[in-house]
Each structure stands twice: as C-alpha cells, then as structure tokens.
C-alpha cells in the first residue's frame, strides 16, 4: 500500500518557540551586488515581509551581515511592533565591509558589538534566537561560544543557535550552553551535512537548511521543463512547481526542519508557502531520497 504522508506544520524550538515550519529567509532583501547595503525597493520589501506574515510566516531569518545591518532595519521598519508569535532569528560573527569581502570574526568583542547592534536595529530588548554565523578559525571555538553564553546570561539573547558547523562543533558548544538550532546548507542536491541533520533530529535540535532552492533546476521561477527526472515528474503529476516539491521533500525528510526560502517577489513567496500543503506518497519520498539533481 502506498500511503500518503502529511507533515506537521509547526515545530517547537527548544520546546518553547512554536514556529510554522515554512519561514522566510530575508537575505535577498539587501542591496546588490553581494547582498550588500540597503534593499533598493525599500517599500516593496516592506510589503513582501508583511505579506509573508499574512500567509502564516512567524519565523524570519536575518543576519547582521545581510546588507551590513540594513536587512534588520528593513524587518523592523516593516513589522515593528511585532506580533507576539513572531520569532526573528539573526546571526553574528561575520564582518562584511564590502560586497566581495566576507571575514569571519567571532571574537568576544565583535560578537558583543554585533548583538548590541542587532538589538538596536531590530528594536528588541531580547533576541529570540541568535546564531553564530560561522566558526572563526582565528578564535578558539569555545571562546566564541562562551562569549555568546555571557550575552545569553545577561538576557540579551533568549536562545542560541549555530550555523555552518560540524557535529563535533555542535557537541562542543553544547558542553558550554544549550544549542537549540543549527543552520547548514542542505537540499535535494546538497546533502553533505546529512550527519549534522541526523544529529539534530536525534537531539531535538531545530535544523534550518539554507540554500534549500539553490540547485540549478530549482532556481526561482524555473519552469517545469527545466527541472529534471523524478522532481519534474512528481511536480507534473501534482500540478505544482519543482521548487515546491523540493520544499515539500525537506519538510517530509525530518520532523525538525524549518525552511527559510528567500525571494523578492510576492508571487514566488506565495508559491513557496503553498508547499506546506503538498502531501507526498511513500513511493515519492523514496524516489526523492534516492535522487539528486545535477
């Protein structure tokens, strides 16, 4: 019997923050090139963020490095005062002084200044979820995590997460402070962090895949004919787009995934959000599990 599987629409981060599993990644609402500076269509960005919330998004992911702070300002300009259930997750530990210059800086001083800046730009007294953007090879990992623990102890951060890390680094961080989320690259075509996802699933840690639509046939606006093989066939049979199947697969793949696809158009936002209602059969899931796009 080929059962059809639906997915839970929400996940409780740390058992406390109930979020809809289809969130929004705000990075692309930044200037170009290199997601640097203010988003040129500021009012359009505000409209998109407000539409996301209308569609049920209550988890928005941003970072100090996105637009060099302007991304956080745009979110506050669009959505402040925030609804009680809206969770804004931001990240720090990257110094981005130019579009093509990205420098890891997870020193305690830089992390502290980053948290203070994010609080100001987002108009928050406490950040719901603050994520280390990436480990800094110049700074002992435990030192960076210890600095974030201090900020959490001071009440500036409620929960801590990590990004772009290994299983060993997650385990090391958990010896210092509770870690409630991990954000690594993961999609149908990029599964190199499957061990990290497995670890998070076993330990009830939210896994937030970035690059969920990064594969060639899944790019924004890709027509059905540009997708390949199994993805295209399943999408065609269901009357949906390949990118929606890619998102639905991630939702089915593990119960702790929270998706943050980014877009700059309301039409594509609505398309992405519809993926939560796509039910996949056991056979379809098995086919997708064994298929990677080129």
N, C-alpha and C positions, 0 to 999 in steps of 0.2 A: 504493500500500500504506500503510495507516495503522498505523505502528509504535507500540508501547507503550514508553514511556521510563521507566526506573527511575533513581533518583538515588543518588549517593554518600552514604553515611550519615555520613561523617566529613569534617572539614576540618582541615588543619594550619595553625594560626595562626602566622605568621612561620616556617613550616616546622618548628616545634618543638613547639607545643602542639596535640596531637591531640584534637579535641573532637567529640562527637556533635552533628550539626547541629540537632537538636532539644534545646535547652536549656530553662532556666526563668528567667523574669523575676520577681524576688521583690518588686517594689514593692508589690503589693497585700497583702502580709503586713505591713501597717502599720496604725496607728490611723486612725479616721475621725472627722470629715471630712478630706479633703485629704491622705490618706496621711501623717498626722502622729502621732507618738507611737507607743507600743508596740502591737503587734497584740493585741487583747483575748483571743483564743483562743490563748494562747502555746503550750500543749501541742498543740493542733490544728495550729498552724503547724509545729511540730517534726515531727509525724507526716507532714504533707504533704511537707516537704523530704526526709525520709528515704525516703518512697515514690518521690519523683522520682528519687533516686539509685538505688533498686532497679530502676526502669524504664529505667535507662541514661543518665539525665542526668549529664553530667560537666562542664557549663558553667552556672554560676549567675551571673546579673547582678543587682547591687545598687548602692547609692549611699549616700554619707553623708547626702544629703538625704531618703532614704526613712525615714520615721519618726524623723527627726532622730537617726540613729545606731542606733535600736533594731532596724532591719531587719538590719543587720550583726551585731548581738549575737544575734539570733534564729538566724541562719545558723550562727554559731559554737556556740551552745548546742545546736543540733540535730545538727551534723555534725562538730564537733571531737572527737577528732583526725581530720583529713581523710584520705581515701584518696589514694594517690599520684597518681592520674589526675584528681582533681577540680580544676577550674580555677574560681576565684572572681574575677570581674571586678567592680570597683567604680568609682565615679565621684566626682569632687570639682569644686568651683568654683561651687557654689550654696550660699548661706546662706538657710536656711529657718527663721526664728524663730517662725513661726506657720502654721497650716494654709493661710491665704489670703495669705501673704506669701512670695514667692519672689524672692530677689535674687541676681543673678549677682555672684560675687566670685572672680575668677581672678587676684587679686593674689598675688605670690610668697609672702607671709606666710600668707595664708589657705590656699593650696594646700598649703604645708608642714604647717600645723596639721591640715589635712584628712587628709593621708597618714598622719601620725603617729597620728591618732585612729582611722583605719580599720585600721591595723596592730594597734592595741591591741584594738579591738572584735572583729576577726576572728581574733585570736590568731595572727597571722602575723609572720614575720620579713621576708618579702618578698611584695609583692602581684604576682600573676601578670600581671594586666592592669589598668592604671589609666587611666581615660578622663577627659578634660576634659569636664565635663557640658555646658557651653555656653560660647562665647566671651563675654567681658565687654567691653562697649563702653567701659567706663571705663579699661581696661588694654590697652596695646598687645598684640596677639595674640602677637607674637614674644617678648614679655616673659613671658607666661604659659607658653608652650612651653619657653622657656629655663629657667624655674623647675622644670618637670617633668623636663627633661633633667638638671638638677642632682640631683634626687632619684633618678633612674634611675642616674646615675653613682655615687651613694652606695650603691647596692644595695638601696634601699627598694622599688624598682619594677623588675620584670623587663622588661615591655613596656608601651608607651604606645599609647593609642587616643584618638579624638576622638568627639564627639557633637554633633549639631545644627550641622553645618558645611557650607561650600560647597567646591566643587572647588578654588577659589583658596586657601582656607584650608588645605586638606589639603596642597596643593603647597608652600605657605609653611612649614608645620610640618615637612615632610619635608626641607627645606633645613637644619633645625636638629637633628632627631633622627629615627630611624626610626619610622614610624607603621604599626602592624600591624592596626588595626581602625578602622572608622567605624560609629557608631550614629546613624542618622537615621530619621525616620518614613517608612515605606513599606509599602504593602499594595495589594490589588486596587483599592481605592477612593482611594488617596492615592499618586500616583506623581510628585509634584513634584520628587523628588530622584533621578530616573532617571539624570541626568547624573553624580551622585555614585556611584551604584551602578555605572555603566559604567566610571567612572574606577577604582574599587576593583577591579573584575573584571580590567581590563587590567593593573593593577599588583600583582595578587596580594595585595590587602588584604582582610581579612575584612569583610563588610558585615553588620551586626546590625540588622535592621529593628525599630524599636519601633512599637507600635500596629498590629501585624500582624493583629489581630482587631478593630480599632476601628470598622469600618464598621457601619452600622445593622443589616443583616441577619446580621451575623456575630458579634453580641454573645454572651457566654457564655450557653449554654442556649437560644439561639434555635432554635425548632423549624423543621423543614424548610419548612413552609408560609410562614414569614416571610421566607425568602430569595427572591431574585428571579432570573428568567430563567435564564441559562446556568448559573450556580452551582447553583441548585436542581435543574436537570435533570441535571447531571453527578452531583451528590450522590445523587439518587434512583436513577439507573442503577447506581451503585456500591454502594448500600445504606449510605451514610455520611452524615455531617452536613455542612452547608455550611461550617462553620468548619474542618473537616478538609480540604475541598477548597481553601479559602483558604491554609492552611498548605502543603499539597502543591504548590500553584502556586508559592509563594515558593521552595520547595526546588528546583523544576524551573527556575525563572526564571534563576538564575545559580548557578554551582557554589560560590561563595564566601559564600552566605548562611548565617548561623547564626541560628536562630529562638529567641526568648525569650518565648513566650506566657506570660502570667501567669494565675493562677487561685487561688481559695481553697478549691476542692473537689477531693478526690482523684478523683472520678468524671470531672470535666472534665479534670483532668490526664491521666488515662489515655486519654481521648478524643483529646486533643491529641497525645500521644505516638504514637498509632496512625497519625497522618498520614504518618509517615516511610515506611510500607509501601504507601502508595497510589501506584500507577503510573498516569500519565496518558498518553493517546494523543497523537500529534502533532496530531490534529484538536482534541482537548480543550484542549491547551495553546494552540493558535492562537485558539480561541474565547475563552478566558480572557484571553489577551493583548489582545484587542480589545474586552473587556468591562470596564466599570467599574460598580460598584454605586452606587445613588443614596444 
